[in-house]
Amino acid sequence: MPTRKDEPETLAKFTGSLVRRAQQRHVAVWLSEVSAEITSVQYAALEILQRTPGVNQRQLGDELDVDRSTIADLVARMVRNGLIARSDDPVDKRSYVLFLTAAGKKQLAALRPRVEEVERILTARLTPREAAELRRLLAALLPERAE
């Protein structure tokens, strides 16, 4: 019968278990280094909107790989918090286009160095080559996007 001591070794053979544990570590480091108010998904949305202002809500959801109800909630929360503004999409009246507000741009600039610190902490025991390989391998686990 496996003992409690053997459990991590046994679970370490399962990719999903390691991914879950790595995600838990990411969340803990994020909370301590970045913010308890802005989630990593919200940060990613800020980065996307900085890069592509005026993207519609559906496209933002696709970029973040979240479903329609999740992106609707995320956008509503970020609008309430003054980080983004939304307006009717001139091409599709059933959709919204999104932009960073001045507060959103300021928040993004303040968070960037902290997010870099999270990356440094998470990959501290890896060489730069290993960190790049880890990102490549994790990306390979994700489904390909239909463009």
Phi, psi and omega in degrees: 000130180293143176266169178302324180298326182280342187303309180301322179295318179296314181289336181296344178280352180258118181304316181301320179295317179293320178297317179298314181294321177296321178295320177298319178295318178302313180299316181297316179293319178303311182298323182279330186255333188248289188190146170266347181265321181258119179280167178296329177291319176296319177300315179300320177298318177300316179298316180297317181290332174294318182286323184226072179299142179088007176295148180275165186300320179296316179296321177297316177300319178297316179299321181276350182061048176235156183282174186298318181290325178294316181292324178297316178295316180299312180296316179301316179297317182289328174293313178303323181276003175076016182273328179225159175240147177232148175217166180300139177287122181296337181272321183229103185296347178274358187237166176244148168254150190236145180219150172287141171274174175301319179295322178295318178296319179295316179298316179300314180298321180289326184279330186309309181296329178291322178293322175299323178294321176301314179301316180298316181295314184295329185251015185302327183269007179250151170284163176305322179294318179294320179297317178296319179294320177300314179298320179297315181293318178297318178298326180293336178286339185278149177293148177289144178274140172275115182268000000 
